[in-house]
Amino acid sequence: MNKKMSAVLAGALGAVILGTSEVGATIGLSSQFVNVAMENLEPGKSYNLLELRGLPYTIKNRGDGPADVLVEVQVPTKKELLGSYEPILDPTWVSVSPSRLRLEPGEPGFSALTITIPDDPKLLGRHFQAQIWAHTLTTGLMAAGVRSTIRFSTGAGPETLEERAREKAMVALNYELWPAALYIKKAAVGTYDPMKAEGRQFVLTNRAEETLELVATAVPWSGVALPEGYETPKDLSWVKIEPAKLTVEPVSLERMRLKLDVPAEYKGRKLAFLIQLSLPIGTVVNRTNRVLVEVAP
């Protein structure tokens, strides 16, 4: 097997049981081949999952009568697509052998899936998804079926690329958010601008030679004890950060302001929360800068 190729199998049980047949028999199918992702496949080559990974497509008859089952490869709908995957360009890229199975009650069946990618350089670096649809063949009103998903990438998969992007972004980080604690002492119920009223704001300094992009959000206090007399609201929707997404050029700074719309219930109370900084892809990089707000009685 190509050492570059890897696969991940989600082994959860998927099943669809639609009812009983005209003669009262229970009809149902299940499969453990629910969500498989492969990466580093090469155009112009074929990959038999059973031979290379010992990974058969499995289907089990959950009914109490014999069942004829057809396994088909389908192009996914937009709703079925996961993440950055695109629909397979041709369902014949994935073949099933055998595609028809006769299963007795409780009997499992096994097929081999083979992925064959055309020899086309335009397919490099792309991520494809196909649906495997196994269903009973019947002339009656009732039938059963189960869907599985197979994903493959001609190169690194989306998950691997995202991890690489996170690692690169973390290595490049060289910044400071100042001050460590922002004290707002004259807040009032309703709209309040700490910068206009008290000259209070954050400054984000980028010391790196690359542009810095961070997303700022207000989150409840955590990790250390609250200062005496303060409480942390769980709902911080009344705290707005401008700009919420900060783009700071190399070796420069950006000002970050808070805009408050303090609910009446916080009149005369002391509130504390944290500012969380994240990469645009969602990785949290900092959650230590504090905001302490005293609301007038």
C-alpha positions, 0 to 999 in steps of 0.5 A: 500500500502507498504509505501516503494513503490513509483512511479513517473509519467512523464505526457507528451503526447506521440503520433505517427500518421502514416497517413491515411488508405486506405479509407482516415481516419486519424489514430492515438494514444496517451498516457499520460502513457509515463515514469513511475518509481517505486522503493522498490518493493519486489520479490514474490509480485504483484503490481497493479498500478491502485489499489495501485496508481490509475494509469491506463494505458491510450490510446486515439484514435486520429483518425477519425474512430473506432480503435481496439488497442492491448497493448503489453509488450516488452523487450527493446532494448539497445537503449531504456534502460535508465541509469542503468536499465536492460531489464526485464528478462521476459515480462510476469512480467508485465500484461495488463488487458484488453490488447485489446480495441475497441475505438471510435474516440476521445475515451480514453481507460484504462487498469490496469498494474500489475507487478509480480516479482518472489520470487528469492533473486537474483533479489534484488537490481536490476533495470528493464525496460519494454516497453509498445507498444500500436498499432492499429490492421489493415489489411491495409497498415497504422497503428498507435502506441505509446510506453511507458516505465515502470521501477521498482527497487527491492530496492532503484531506481538508482536516489535514490542511486545516491542522497545517494552517493552525500550526502555521498560524500559531508559529507566526503569532507574535502579538500583545493585547494591552491592557491585561485588565480593562477597568470600566468604572462609570458604566450606566444602564443602556448604551455606554461607550467606554472609550468616549466616556473614560478613554478605555480601550484595548490595543492589539500590537502585531510584532510579526513580519506577517499580517495578523488576523484575530477574532475577538469575542467576550466570554464568561470569566473562567480559570481564576477566582473572580475579584471580590464583589464581582460576578460574571454574566453568562449572557454577554450579548450586550457586549459588542467589540469593534472591530470583532475581526482584527486585521493588523499589518506587520509591526503595527497596532490596531485599536479595539473598542468595546460598546456596551448596552447594559441590561437594567438588571445589572444596575449597581452591580460589578461585572467581569468577563474575559476577551477571547482571541481566536484565529479565523479558523476557530482555534483559540489562542488567548483568553486572559485579558480581563474586563471589569465593569462597575455599573452605576446604581 
